[in-house]
Amino acid sequence: MEIQPIQTADGSWTLYSEKFQEHYHSTKDGAFNEALYKHVFPALSLMKKRDLLIFDSNFGLGFNSLTTISTILSSSRRAVIHSTEIDRELVQSLKEFPYPPFFEPLKDIIKSLSEKGEYISNNVEVYIHFQDTREFLQSWQGEKFDIIYQDPFSPKVAPQFWSVEYFELIKNVSHPETIITTYSTATPVRLALYENGFRVYSHTSEKVREGTIASMKELASLVEIDMEHKKRVSSKQPIWDRDY
Ligand SMILES: C[S@@+](CC[C@H](N)C(=O)[O-])C[C@H]1O[C@@H](n2cnc3c(N)ncnc32)[C@H](O)[C@@H]1O
């Protein structure tokens, strides 16, 4: 069965997963705007290091990695990106995907990722690991990540990527200044981050709906959510592995 791309609010295209019964991106925010304004711009502006080690959780169509590469290429920064994806056929099909014009200069990079699952140049390296994200996190022996794009399907259909135990794996591959970005604003997700000692921030932008940023670090430019208060007054609980 051929999968038809679906146009999102900003004109960029995404896909719909029959298996998970969900779009790969928010159709309301737009696939490109979501990558740019919920993940890449906030992460790259909050994390000041020149050489970045990034984990892009669940590659999908690769919008977060590709938007990062575009932004890095017009700066003096370097990025090494590791990403996970279980659907190898999806990645192989990406050289034909109707990406936004912003990615036009990345044609050779997209071809390399699609055919080889990696791309290596002087200032950008991308490695797609075709394995389960939790397995990858458990076996990661490299340095701690500076930025983590937390972008799996939603807690409703993929709770294993939003539980307290999952964020413990994320904590184990993080350092005290790591920036985590996600589209989810759900209280159980924020509580699961908080249970692991992350501070939780609301991130707003005129272009997209609210998202969440988490870090062990104080981020003075963002509005921090009083999670202790939330824990006391909310009827919601963090997601635990035993709950699904
Ligand atoms: C919401 S989409 C990712 C969106 C992505 N950031 C993008 O720009 O397209 C979630 C992706 O997670 C992948 N996935 C599902 N289960 C997985 C698992 N256990 N490990 C790694 N990837 C998984 C799906 O195949 C899908 O491509």
The ligand as an ORCA input file, in Angstrom:
! r2SCAN-3c Opt
* xyz 0 1
  C       6.281     10.750     15.867
  S       7.314      9.858     14.776
  C       8.817     10.754     14.818
  C       8.711     12.105     14.184
  C      10.064     12.593     13.752
  N      10.694     13.357     14.748
  C       9.970     13.288     12.424
  O      10.518     14.368     12.238
  O       9.352     12.723     11.525
  C       7.762      8.440     15.732
  C       8.732      7.466     15.038
  O       9.090      6.501     16.035
  C       9.354      5.278     15.382
  N       9.323      4.226     16.394
  C       8.247      3.571     16.887
  N       8.617      2.690     17.834
  C       9.965      2.798     17.956
  C      10.926      2.167     18.782
  N      10.560      1.221     19.659
  N      12.213      2.536     18.671
  C      12.597      3.480     17.753
  N      11.719      4.113     16.936
  C      10.427      3.790     17.037
  C       8.258      5.195     14.339
  O       8.610      4.281     13.320
  C       8.184      6.662     13.881
  O       8.993      6.841     12.750
*
